[in-house]
């Protein structure tokens, strides 16, 4: 399965470049418009030479329309041909492992060789919504991962309570690649022990990136799916035609994140609203700290920042996420980055 996990570097990129999309909803727009933008972005990302396109699971957030990764992946697979599609990720404690095995077994059967199953152990929402989801115990995440793998492989140890249960359909070529996602050392260590690929959320946990990657690499044990470690990192980046415009757009995502952390999530605000917001000193400090982990600028400036980050961390792949007002601005950012790396022939 190594060939389904390890990406292909294109153009002048030293490692594969991929996309993480949240189907963000901008102020004055609808979730339907956000999902149509995600669909168009997936088509263009494929044409521009990005390696994979992942969507995330979030619940109860007016500014995020990607609540059901399996449904959205099925839609995107129907309108693309070659780009790998996956979850970044499915929040496994929200679901019974058998349900996820059935969903991704079906996706893998319908679109063989194109589906990734990324798993996280956070709820992807607030505590009240997590309870409404009948969320399971996050402490059982390793056991849930093992059960999910058993269902996808059609193989449990003798005497296991699920050994006679079948997850249908099951693709003849075996299960889709399973990735573990994380923002700390827990999933890094688990991915290493299981010999699975690892995706780290640098975009919201930058201080933990290098320690988590080191922990993953030091605990890695070769497995039947991967002979050596493979780690990608999620990176926030905003590209525009000028540095000033890129910063203006980046502040819309920053204000959106501030409101989320404050417990008042909403759609992505307009650039005018972000520029005119009356930040307190504490809020301004939060915004600047957040923006310091976003790579912002023209296409060539973003390329320089991404390349430096990859070399510093040794990441095997960069997965870019862009949270800004306006679907057109989001699509344009990915185009400028692709052109800067000469992914577009």
C-alpha positions in Angstrom: 0.0 0.0 0.0 3.1 2.3 0.1 2.3 3.5 -3.4 -1.2 4.7 -2.3 0.2 6.6 0.6 3.4 8.2 -0.6 2.6 11.2 -2.8 4.1 12.5 -6.0 6.0 15.8 -6.0 5.2 17.9 -9.1 6.6 20.9 -10.7 9.3 22.6 -8.6 7.9 21.3 -5.3 10.2 19.1 -3.3 7.3 17.2 -1.7 3.7 16.6 -2.8 1.3 19.5 -2.2 -2.3 18.8 -1.2 -5.5 20.6 -0.1 -7.5 20.5 3.1 -10.9 22.1 2.6 -13.5 22.9 5.3 -16.2 24.2 2.9 -16.1 27.5 4.7 -19.2 29.7 4.6 -18.6 33.4 4.1 -20.8 36.2 5.5 -23.8 36.9 3.3 -23.4 33.5 1.5 -25.0 30.1 2.1 -23.8 26.6 2.9 -24.9 25.5 -0.6 -22.6 28.2 -2.2 -19.7 27.0 0.1 -20.2 23.4 -1.1 -20.3 24.5 -4.7 -17.0 26.3 -4.2 -15.5 23.2 -2.6 -16.6 21.2 -5.7 -15.1 23.7 -8.1 -11.9 23.8 -6.0 -11.6 20.0 -6.1 -11.9 20.1 -9.9 -9.3 22.8 -10.2 -6.9 21.3 -7.7 -6.9 18.1 -9.8 -6.2 20.1 -12.9 -3.5 22.2 -11.2 -1.5 19.2 -10.0 -2.3 18.9 -6.3 -1.9 15.4 -5.0 -4.9 14.9 -2.6 -8.0 16.8 -1.5 -9.3 16.2 2.0 -12.4 17.5 3.7 -12.9 17.8 7.5 -15.7 16.9 9.9 -17.1 19.7 11.9 -20.5 20.1 13.5 -22.7 23.0 14.7 -20.5 25.7 13.1 -22.3 28.3 10.9 -19.0 29.0 9.1 -18.2 25.3 8.2 -20.4 23.2 5.9 -18.4 20.0 5.9 -20.3 18.0 8.5 -20.3 14.7 6.7 -17.0 13.8 5.0 -18.2 10.5 3.4 -21.1 12.2 1.7 -19.0 15.1 0.4 -16.2 12.7 -0.7 -18.7 10.7 -2.7 -19.9 13.9 -4.5 -16.3 15.1 -5.2 -15.3 11.7 -6.5 -18.1 11.8 -9.0 -16.8 15.1 -10.5 -13.1 14.3 -10.5 -11.0 11.6 -12.1 -7.5 11.2 -10.6 -7.0 13.3 -7.5 -6.9 11.3 -4.2 -9.9 12.2 -1.9 -10.2 11.7 1.8 -11.2 12.8 5.2 -9.0 15.1 7.2 -10.6 13.7 9.2 -13.5 11.5 10.3 -13.8 12.2 14.1 -14.0 8.5 15.0 -15.4 8.8 18.6 -18.5 10.4 17.0 -19.3 7.2 15.1 -19.5 3.4 15.4 -16.4 1.9 13.7 -18.7 -0.4 11.7 -20.5 2.5 10.2 -17.3 4.2 9.0 -16.1 0.8 7.7 -19.2 0.5 5.6 -19.0 4.1 4.3 -15.4 4.0 3.3 -15.6 0.5 2.1 -18.3 1.7 -0.3 -16.2 4.7 -1.3 -13.1 2.5 -1.9 -15.2 0.0 -3.9 -16.7 2.7 -6.1 -13.4 4.7 -6.5 -10.6 2.2 -6.0 -7.2 3.6 -5.4 -8.4 7.1 -4.8 -9.8 7.1 -1.2 -7.9 8.0 2.0 -9.4 7.5 5.5 -8.0 10.0 8.0 -9.1 9.6 11.6 -9.1 12.0 14.5 -10.1 11.6 18.1 -11.5 15.1 18.8 -15.2 15.8 18.6 -14.9 18.5 15.9 -17.5 20.6 17.8 -18.5 21.9 21.2 -19.4 19.7 24.2 -23.2 20.1 23.9 -23.2 19.2 20.2 -20.9 16.2 21.0 -23.5 14.9 23.4 -26.2 15.4 20.7 -24.0 13.2 18.4 -24.0 10.5 21.1 -20.3 10.7 21.1 -18.2 7.8 22.3 -15.3 7.8 24.7 -12.2 9.4 23.2 -10.1 7.3 25.5 -11.2 4.3 23.5 -9.7 5.7 20.3 -7.0 3.1 19.9 -9.6 0.3 20.4 -12.0 2.0 17.9 -9.1 2.2 15.4 -8.4 -1.5 15.9 -12.1 -2.4 15.4 -12.3 -0.3 12.3 -9.3 -1.9 10.8 -10.8 -5.3 11.7 -14.0 -4.5 9.9 -12.2 -3.1 6.8 -9.9 -6.1 6.6 -12.6 -8.6 7.4 -10.4 -10.1 10.0 -10.6 -10.2 13.8 -8.7 -12.4 16.3 -10.4 -15.7 17.1 -12.9 -15.2 19.9 -13.4 -11.4 19.3 -17.0 -10.4 19.8 -17.1 -8.9 16.2 -15.4 -11.8 14.4 -18.6 -12.9 12.6 -19.7 -9.4 11.6 -19.1 -8.3 8.0 -18.7 -4.7 6.8 -20.3 -4.7 3.3 -19.1 -3.7 0.7 -15.5 -4.7 1.1 -13.3 -3.8 -1.8 -11.3 -6.8 -3.3 -8.1 -4.8 -3.2 -8.2 -4.4 0.6 -8.9 -1.4 2.8 -8.3 2.2 1.9 -5.2 3.8 3.5 -5.8 4.8 7.1 -4.2 7.9 8.4 -4.1 9.1 12.0 -4.5 12.8 12.5 -3.3 14.7 15.6 -2.3 18.0 17.2 -0.2 16.5 20.0 1.9 13.4 20.7 -0.9 10.9 21.4 -1.9 10.1 17.8 1.8 10.5 16.7 2.8 7.7 18.9 -0.1 5.5 18.0 0.5 6.0 14.3 4.1 5.1 14.8 3.3 1.9 16.8 0.8 0.8 14.1 3.0 1.7 11.2 0.4 4.1 9.7 0.9 7.4 8.0 0.5 10.5 10.2 -1.0 13.9 9.5 -0.2 16.7 12.0 -2.3 19.9 12.4 0.5 22.4 12.2 -2.1 25.0 11.2 -3.5 25.2 14.8 -0.8 23.5 16.9 2.5 24.9 15.4 4.4 24.6 18.7 3.9 20.9 18.8 4.8 20.1 15.2 8.4 19.1 15.5 8.1 17.2 18.8 5.2 15.2 17.4 6.9 14.4 14.2 10.0 13.3 16.1 7.9 11.1 18.4 6.1 9.6 15.3 9.4 8.8 13.6 11.1 7.4 16.7 8.2 5.1 17.6 7.5 3.9 14.0 7.4 0.2 13.3 7.2 -1.0 9.7 3.9 -2.6 8.9 2.2 -4.3 6.0 1.0 -0.9 4.6 4.1 1.2 5.2 7.8 0.4 5.4 9.0 3.7 6.7 7.4 6.8 8.3 5.4 9.1 6.2 4.2 12.4 7.7 2.3 15.3 6.2 1.5 18.5 8.0 -1.5 20.8 7.5 -0.4 24.4 6.9 -2.5 27.6 6.7 -1.5 29.7 3.7 -3.1 32.7 2.0 -1.8 33.9 -1.4 -3.1 36.9 -3.3 -1.8 39.1 -6.1 -0.2 41.5 -3.6 1.2 40.9 -0.1 -1.2 43.6 1.2 -4.2 41.9 -0.2 -3.1 38.5 1.2 -2.8 40.0 4.7 -6.2 41.7 4.3 -7.8 38.4 3.5 -5.9 36.5 6.1 -7.4 38.7 8.8 -10.9 37.5 7.9 -9.9 33.9 8.8 -8.2 35.2 12.0 -11.3 37.0 13.2 -13.3 33.9 12.4 -11.0 31.8 14.6 -11.1 34.4 17.4 -14.9 34.1 17.5 -14.7 30.3 17.4 -12.3 30.3 20.4 -14.6 32.8 22.2 -17.5 30.4 21.8 -19.4 32.6 19.2 -18.7 30.9 15.9 -20.1 32.4 12.7 -19.4 32.7 9.0 -16.1 34.1 7.7 -16.4 37.9 8.0 -15.8 40.3 5.2 -12.4 42.1 4.9 -14.1 45.3 5.9 -15.5 43.8 9.0 -12.2 42.3 9.9 -10.4 45.6 9.4 -12.9 47.6 11.4 -13.3 45.2 14.3 -12.6 46.8 17.7 -10.0 44.3 19.0 -9.1 44.4 22.7 -5.5 44.1 23.6 -6.0 40.4 24.4 -7.8 39.8 21.2 -5.2 41.6 19.1 -2.5 39.4 20.7 -4.5 36.3 19.8 -4.9 37.5 16.2 -1.3 38.2 15.8 -0.3 34.9 17.3 -2.7 33.2 14.9 -1.5 35.1 11.9 2.1 34.3 12.7 1.4 30.6 11.9 -0.2 31.5 8.5 2.0 31.8 5.5 0.9 35.0 3.8 1.9 36.8 0.6 2.1 36.6 -3.1 2.5 33.2 -4.7 6.3 33.3 -4.7 6.3 34.5 -1.1 4.1 31.7 0.0 6.2 29.2 -1.9 9.3 30.5 0.0 7.5 30.1 3.4 6.1 26.6 2.6 9.5 25.4 1.4 11.3 26.7 4.5 8.7 25.0 6.7 9.0 21.7 4.9 12.8 21.7 5.1 12.7 22.6 8.8 10.2 19.9 9.8 11.2 17.2 7.2 7.6 16.7 6.4 7.0 14.3 3.5 4.0 16.2 2.2 2.3 19.6 2.8 -1.4 19.9 3.0 -2.5 23.5 2.5 -5.7 24.9 4.1 -7.0 28.4 3.3 -9.6 30.1 5.4 -10.6 33.5 3.9 -13.7 35.4 3.0 -15.1 34.6 -0.5 -14.9 31.3 -2.5 -13.2 33.1 -5.4 -10.4 34.3 -3.1 -9.9 30.8 -1.7 -9.7 29.3 -5.2 -7.3 32.1 -6.4 -5.0 31.4 -3.5 -4.5 27.8 -4.4 -4.0 28.8 -8.1 -1.3 31.2 -7.2 0.5 28.7 -5.0 0.3 26.1 -7.8 1.7 28.5 -10.3 4.5 29.5 -8.0 5.6 25.9 -7.7 5.0 25.4 -11.5 2.5 22.6 -10.9 0.5 24.0 -13.7 2.1 23.2 -17.1 
